[in-house]
Amino acid sequence: MDVEQAILRLARLVRDYPTVDLLILHGSRARGDAHPGSDWDFGYLAHGEVDHLGLLHEITQVLGTDDVDLVDLRAASGLLRFRAASEGRIIAESKHGRFNDFALAAALHWYDVAPVVREAQSEFLAGM
């Protein structure tokens, strides 16, 4: 299934999950550099409980593959949130601008912590 068709089908699917505020595609398929064996990477934000396994199962059914990663972006690392925000493609958002709010928060967080992470990595490598 191509990306555009997947986005349309998943936008309809996510309507059955009213607490999901944002569903995005990220990774190689969002960037456009996927190869035939590439997995599908999705992230979501929600304002309440989400049946994560149920949503994952339904996404795999729509795509016809089990090679799907689904992450709750609230629990994701700063780097994953930043990358998802940088390359993500909106599938569904509960209100216009929800993705932009997420992307801004992810960028601000990463710009704050990235220098600390780099310094810690340098110190670790120097001690090896």
C-alpha positions as CSV (number, residue, x, y, z in Angstrom):
1,M,0.0,0.0,0.0
2,D,1.3,3.4,-0.8
3,V,1.7,6.2,1.8
4,E,-1.1,8.4,0.5
5,Q,-3.6,5.6,0.5
6,A,-2.5,4.5,4.0
7,I,-3.0,8.0,5.3
8,L,-6.5,8.3,3.9
9,R,-7.5,4.9,5.3
10,L,-6.0,5.5,8.7
11,A,-7.6,9.0,9.0
12,R,-11.0,7.2,8.8
13,L,-9.9,4.5,11.3
14,V,-8.7,6.9,14.0
15,R,-12.2,8.5,14.2
16,D,-13.1,5.4,16.2
17,Y,-10.6,6.5,18.8
18,P,-12.1,9.8,20.2
19,T,-9.4,10.4,22.7
20,V,-6.6,10.4,20.1
21,D,-5.7,14.1,19.4
22,L,-3.0,13.4,16.9
23,L,-1.8,10.5,14.8
24,I,1.3,10.9,12.6
25,L,3.4,8.8,10.3
26,H,7.1,9.3,10.8
27,G,10.3,7.5,9.8
28,S,11.4,6.4,6.4
29,R,7.9,6.2,4.9
30,A,7.1,9.8,6.0
31,R,10.5,11.0,4.6
32,G,10.0,9.2,1.3
33,D,13.1,7.1,1.5
34,A,11.5,3.8,2.4
35,H,12.5,0.6,0.7
36,P,10.1,-2.4,0.2
37,G,11.0,-4.0,3.5
38,S,10.7,-0.8,5.6
39,D,8.4,-0.8,8.6
40,W,5.7,1.7,9.3
41,D,6.3,4.1,12.2
42,F,3.3,5.9,13.8
43,G,3.0,8.1,16.9
44,Y,0.0,9.4,18.7
45,L,-1.0,11.9,21.4
46,A,-4.2,11.4,23.4
47,H,-6.1,13.3,26.1
48,G,-7.2,10.1,27.8
49,E,-6.8,6.4,27.7
50,V,-6.3,4.7,24.4
51,D,-6.5,1.0,23.6
52,H,-2.9,0.9,22.3
53,L,-3.0,-2.7,21.3
54,G,-6.4,-2.4,19.7
55,L,-5.3,0.6,17.7
56,L,-2.1,-1.2,16.7
57,H,-4.1,-4.2,15.6
58,E,-6.4,-2.1,13.5
59,I,-3.5,-0.3,11.9
60,T,-1.9,-3.6,11.0
61,Q,-5.2,-4.8,9.5
62,V,-5.5,-1.7,7.3
63,L,-1.9,-1.9,6.1
64,G,-1.9,-5.7,5.7
65,T,1.4,-6.1,7.6
66,D,2.6,-6.7,11.2
67,D,5.7,-4.6,10.5
68,V,4.3,-1.6,12.4
69,D,5.6,0.5,15.3
70,L,3.1,2.5,17.3
71,V,4.3,4.8,20.0
72,D,2.5,7.0,22.5
73,L,4.4,10.2,22.0
74,R,3.7,11.3,25.6
75,A,6.0,8.5,26.8
76,A,8.6,8.7,24.0
77,S,12.1,9.9,24.3
78,G,12.9,13.5,23.5
79,L,14.9,12.5,20.5
80,L,12.1,10.3,19.1
81,R,9.6,13.2,19.6
82,F,11.9,15.6,17.9
83,R,12.4,13.3,14.9
84,A,8.7,12.6,14.7
85,A,7.9,16.3,14.8
86,S,10.6,17.1,12.2
87,E,9.6,14.5,9.6
88,G,6.1,13.6,10.6
89,R,3.1,13.6,8.3
90,I,-0.3,14.3,9.9
91,I,-2.8,11.5,9.5
92,A,-5.4,13.0,11.9
93,E,-5.5,15.8,14.4
94,S,-8.4,16.6,16.7
95,K,-8.1,20.3,16.1
96,H,-6.2,22.3,13.5
97,G,-2.7,23.2,14.9
98,R,-2.4,20.2,17.2
99,F,0.6,18.9,15.2
100,N,2.2,22.4,15.3
101,D,1.8,22.6,19.1
102,F,3.4,19.1,19.4
103,A,6.3,20.0,17.0
104,L,7.1,23.2,18.9
105,A,7.1,21.5,22.3
106,A,9.3,18.7,20.9
107,A,11.8,21.1,19.3
108,L,12.0,23.3,22.4
109,H,12.6,20.3,24.6
110,W,15.3,18.8,22.3
111,Y,17.1,22.1,22.0
112,D,17.3,22.3,25.8
113,V,18.6,18.8,26.4
114,A,20.7,18.1,23.3
115,P,23.8,19.9,24.6
116,V,23.6,18.0,27.9
117,V,23.2,14.7,26.0
118,R,26.2,15.4,23.8
119,E,28.4,16.4,26.7
120,A,27.4,13.2,28.6
121,Q,28.3,11.1,25.5
122,S,31.6,12.8,25.2
123,E,32.5,12.2,28.8
124,F,31.4,8.6,28.5
125,L,33.5,8.0,25.4
126,A,36.5,9.8,26.9
127,G,36.4,7.4,29.9
128,M,36.5,4.3,27.7
